[in-house]
């Protein structure tokens, strides 16, 4: 068999059968899939970059509000440094502060884990201590574990920068709820730095705790004054915790969107390289077929 005959036979063997997929169809399908995925990842990158810019703008406002809100917390510290009880409270009311929104990493899980660990330690608090939750994220997490302890939940608070009116409304509902407790433990995210947060807790005494504290017994105050002071101190502490938790949330969301944008950029580079290699391989195969067919003829 001559060289030309063998070449024609190999070309005929590689020729597509009637009804079969054309040669290189698998490569073209793969290129099409990569192209669609590239388009999706580019769209995701645009979204994450936009969300990062929005979170950065909100973070600057939230940071200023946090600095102002800390003054309320400092005033509370001065009050409760004087008001100390002889025995630590066993039945505490936990106010867990989170938010209704996600896409900010595991920042909501930190306050949830802290609450669960504290409730599990029977030497510190009663296991049936009531819980009130601000935000749907921690509500969903705690409902799976300690649903029997949840006395009240709040949402739609902190969609924008929290105000003292929001904190006062929460404090008023807590006082009117009729839940029995010895003290209040506000669990929130404490702002350490722009990339670091930790679960913090603020202790607030109720009306009876203020009356029985040695520092307040030396003063002769009416019951209405003590009651108003206890409610106002609770609203102060809730407000200070709300604004600081809001700043942590915005900072965490900005960092999460920044990391997502970087991952999307790396994925785009990898997919673009795969697409270029696949496209070049398809072109090379087509050129080989053309040259082989031309040589056979």
Phi, psi and omega in degrees: 000129183286169180296320180295321180294318179295322179295317179295322180295318178294322179294320178294325179293327179276352182293143182290142177280151181299124180092350180275162179291142180296157181295133181084009181295326180296319179296318180296321177296320178296319178297321179295319178296317179296321180296318177294321179292322176300317179297318179295316182293323177296320177296320178296321179298320178297319181294314182294323177293321177295318179294327177295317179296319179295316180295325179294320178294317180292329182295320180297320177291319181294326179293318178296319178295326179294319179297322177288323181292333179295336177295325176295319179295323178294324177296321178295322180299319180296324180291312188276352169291329177278321183271094177238136180271155181287324179241139179293145181288137179264323179262101182254150171261115180270125173251107183264124185252119173222214178213178180269351186253155177247213181059036179224035177073205182262033185290330180284335181290335183294315180290327178294315180296321179297317179297317180295318179295320180293319179293329180288340180271099183289346179284341182261313184223164174288144182291340180259024179297138183287155180230134170238134190240132173254112181112140183283338184292308178290331177298315180294325182285317183283336180294335180281343187243309186235050182296331181290340181273345186287120181260328183200148178229152178231147172217179184060024175249129181088016174297323170245195179295126181298146178246167178293333177295322176298314180295322179294323177296319178296314181297321180295319179292326179294316181295321182277354184289337181081008178288133182270131179202158179267326177206169181245133176243110180268115181258123184212173176272122181268131183278109178267308175208184182290346179235006184225132179219155178212157180286125178242163181221140177239126180266131179231128180277150176273189184298315180294324178296322177292320181296320185272356180286141182299327182292332181265344181292336182287343178259144177263103182236146179285162182296322181296322180295315179295320180295315179295322179294320180295317180291319179293322177295322177295317178296321177300312183294319179297319180295314179299320179290323180296313183291325178289321177294325178294319177296319177297320180297315180294321178294317179295322179293320178297316179295321180294318179290328176295315178295322179295321178295320178294319178295322179294321178296317177296320180293323178297317178298318180294315180293324179295322177293318177297319180296317180295319179295317179295319179295318179294322178293321178295319178295319180296318178297320178295319178295321178297317179296318180295314182293321178296316177296320179293321178293324180293323179285000000 
